[in-house]
Amino acid sequence: MNKLRILIVEDNPPHMQLAAYLLECGGYEVMQAVNAEDGISLARNERPALILMDLRLPGMDGVAAIRELRADPETRSIKIIAVTSYGIEYDEQAMRSCGADAFIGKPYHYNNFLGIVKAVLAQSR
């Protein structure tokens, strides 16, 4: 059985390592990008089933990256979970308005993390 591929776009190494570890333990294949531009390029070339997009990235931020992915017919159907730290200005409504299917707050709570990933992957777009 082929593993579903998930792209993590995250510039913080400990957060990247934790997300990758949790996803690999959940049986997913993981791809990684440390900025939005590389993430968009990987998404276009590799077509992952899901993207975990950090909203605070160097250069182009995650909101702009999500909007670009949604505007492109080649990537518009890829599921996207926006990832952000608790207590900052993003809320679920704002993230959904930019095109995210869901959001996960940091720090990750491992008991919820894979459940959200599985729920989003099960949604139709």
C-alpha positions, 0 to 999 in steps of 0.5 A, a space after each residue: 500500500 502506498 503511503 499518503 504524502 504530506 508536505 510540511 512547510 515550517 522554518 523552525 527545526 524543532 517543530 519540523 522534526 516533531 511534525 515529521 516524527 508524528 506523521 511518520 509514526 502515523 504511517 505517512 510519507 513526509 516531505 519538507 520545505 523551510 519556506 513558502 516558495 520551496 513549499 509551493 514548488 514542491 506542492 506543484 511538482 509532487 502533489 502531496 495529499 496534504 500540506 501543513 503550512 506554518 503561517 509565519 515564514 521568512 519571505 512569503 508568509 503562509 497565508 499568501 502561500 495558501 492563497 497562491 496554492 488555491 489560485 493555481 488549478 494544479 494545486 487547488 485541490 490539495 488539502 491544507 492545514 494552517 499551523 500557527 502558535 497559540 495566542 497570535 492574531 490568526 483565528 480559524 475564520 481568518 485561516 479558512 477565508 484564505 483557503 485553509 481546510 483546518 488549523 493546528 496550534 503550536 505547540 503540537 498536542 500529539 493526541 489531537 495532531 493525527 486526528 486533525 490530519 486524518 479528519 482533513 484527509 477524509 474531507 472532500 474538497 
